[in-house]
């Protein structure tokens, strides 16, 4: 298998590869520097389905819980001052009696950036246990799917170049989408600021 060959070539690092993969998953859940499907797929490629899924799922969940805890303890005041007004509706939804369902839905249908979910839920009144369970259920289907894809890719040693191209294109598309989102958001904020300034001038 490709994964076994890679671990063999890594030598001593191969011993620590699962821990490194887990820590990368934790970091990705807090700061999405690369798409989750790349990490989960790579884990399936390197470690097989069962162990790869365990690493992908646990890393993503622990990262979400760490972000939640930091937001609820050390960073709550700063987050509310910076994002409270902009995301007031989402915070209220997380704080309501339907907080569990709200977190679960936005996990399964990510209309809000996933790291932002952790932060907003942390400053809301949702119970930690509800957030944990909803996040676990919501993350599991994606972790399973992406790990399976990576594990299946490992069976085709002759397709390493194709796999590399697919991953590169996927990352490029992801980065392009994120760039467009940020650009559209900036243009929207600039337009709203100009409209507000225009209204103040007419009053």
C-alpha positions in Angstrom: 0.0 0.0 0.0 1.1 3.6 -0.6 0.7 4.5 3.0 3.0 1.7 4.2 5.6 2.7 1.6 5.5 6.3 2.8 5.8 5.4 6.5 8.7 3.1 5.7 10.5 6.0 3.9 9.8 8.3 6.8 11.8 6.1 9.2 11.8 7.3 12.7 9.2 9.9 11.9 6.8 7.1 11.1 6.6 6.2 14.8 5.3 9.7 15.6 3.2 10.0 12.4 -0.2 9.3 14.1 0.5 11.9 16.8 1.5 14.4 14.2 -1.6 13.7 12.1 -3.8 14.1 15.2 -2.2 17.4 16.2 -2.6 18.7 12.6 -6.3 17.7 12.8 -6.6 19.7 16.1 -4.9 22.7 14.5 -7.0 22.5 11.3 -10.2 22.6 13.3 -9.1 25.8 14.9 -7.3 27.4 12.0 -8.4 25.8 8.6 -5.1 26.3 6.9 -6.0 23.4 4.6 -9.3 21.7 3.9 -10.4 18.9 6.3 -10.9 16.5 3.4 -7.2 16.7 2.6 -6.1 15.7 6.1 -8.8 13.0 6.5 -8.0 11.6 3.1 -4.3 11.6 3.9 -5.0 9.8 7.2 -7.0 7.1 5.3 -4.2 6.8 2.8 -1.5 6.4 5.5 -3.1 4.5 8.3 -6.0 2.7 6.7 -9.7 3.3 7.3 -10.2 2.4 11.0 -7.1 4.1 12.5 -7.3 6.9 9.9 -10.9 7.6 10.9 -10.0 7.6 14.6 -7.2 10.1 14.0 -9.3 12.4 11.7 -12.4 12.4 13.9 -10.7 12.7 17.2 -8.4 15.5 16.0 -11.3 17.5 14.5 -13.5 17.1 17.6 -10.7 18.0 20.1 -9.9 21.0 18.0 -13.5 22.2 18.1 -13.7 21.6 21.8 -10.5 23.6 22.5 -11.8 26.5 20.4 -15.1 26.3 22.3 -13.3 26.3 25.7 -11.0 29.2 24.8 -14.0 31.2 23.5 -16.0 30.6 26.7 -13.2 31.3 29.1 -10.2 33.5 28.1 -11.5 35.2 24.9 -15.2 35.7 25.5 -15.2 39.4 26.1 -12.9 40.1 23.1 -15.0 38.0 20.8 -18.3 39.6 21.9 -16.9 43.0 21.3 -15.5 42.1 17.9 -18.2 39.8 16.5 -21.2 40.0 18.9 -23.2 42.5 16.9 -22.4 41.0 13.5 -23.3 37.5 14.5 -25.9 38.3 17.1 -28.6 36.1 15.4 -26.3 33.0 15.4 -25.3 33.5 19.0 -29.0 33.8 20.0 -29.8 30.6 18.1 -26.9 28.7 19.8 -28.2 30.1 23.2 -31.8 29.0 22.6 -33.3 25.7 23.7 -32.7 24.5 20.1 -28.9 25.1 20.4 -28.1 21.4 20.0 -30.1 21.2 16.8 -28.6 24.5 15.5 -25.0 23.3 16.0 -25.8 19.9 14.4 -27.4 21.6 11.3 -24.6 24.0 10.7 -22.1 21.1 11.1 -24.0 19.0 8.5 -24.8 22.0 6.2 -21.9 24.4 6.7 -23.4 27.8 5.9 -21.2 29.3 8.6 -17.4 28.7 8.5 -16.8 25.7 10.8 -14.1 27.4 13.1 -16.5 30.3 13.6 -19.2 27.9 14.8 -16.8 26.8 17.6 -16.2 30.5 18.6 -19.8 31.7 18.5 -21.1 28.6 20.3 -18.4 29.2 23.0 -19.7 32.7 23.7 -23.3 31.6 23.7 -25.2 29.8 26.5 -25.2 26.4 24.9 -24.2 23.6 27.2 -20.8 22.1 26.7 -22.3 18.6 26.5 -24.8 19.6 23.9 -22.1 21.3 21.8 -19.8 18.2 22.1 -22.5 15.7 21.1 -23.8 17.8 18.2 -20.3 18.4 16.9 -19.4 14.7 17.1 -22.5 13.7 15.2 -22.1 16.4 12.6 -18.4 15.8 12.0 -18.6 12.0 11.8 -20.2 11.6 8.3 -17.5 13.8 6.7 -14.7 12.1 8.5 -15.9 8.7 7.4 -16.4 9.8 3.8 -13.0 11.5 3.4 -11.2 8.7 5.1 -12.8 6.1 2.9 -11.7 8.1 -0.2 -8.1 8.3 1.0 -8.1 4.6 2.0 -9.4 3.6 -1.4 -6.8 5.7 -3.1 -4.1 3.7 -1.2 -5.1 0.6 -3.1 -3.9 2.0 -6.4 -0.2 2.4 -6.3 0.0 3.2 -10.0 -2.1 6.3 -9.5 0.1 8.3 -7.2 0.6 11.0 -9.8 -3.2 11.2 -10.4 -3.8 11.3 -6.7 -1.3 14.2 -6.3 -3.0 16.1 -9.1 -6.4 15.6 -7.6 -5.3 16.8 -4.2 -3.5 19.8 -5.6 -6.6 20.8 -7.7 -8.9 20.3 -4.7 -6.8 22.5 -2.5 -6.5 25.1 -5.3 -10.3 25.2 -5.7 -10.8 25.4 -1.9 -8.4 28.4 -1.7 -10.1 30.1 -4.6 -13.5 29.7 -3.0 -12.2 31.1 0.2 -10.6 34.1 -1.6 -13.9 34.8 -3.4 -15.8 34.7 -0.2 -13.5 37.1 1.6 -13.5 39.4 -1.5 -17.3 39.4 -1.7 -17.6 40.0 2.1 -15.2 42.9 1.9 -17.1 44.4 -1.0 -20.4 44.0 0.9 -19.0 45.7 4.0 -17.6 48.6 1.9 -20.9 49.0 0.2 -22.8 49.0 3.5 -20.3 51.5 4.9 -20.8 53.8 1.8 -24.6 53.5 2.1 -24.5 54.5 5.8 -22.2 57.4 5.1 -24.6 58.5 2.3 -27.6 58.3 4.6 -25.8 60.4 7.3 -25.0 63.0 4.7 -28.7 63.3 3.6 -29.9 63.5 7.2 
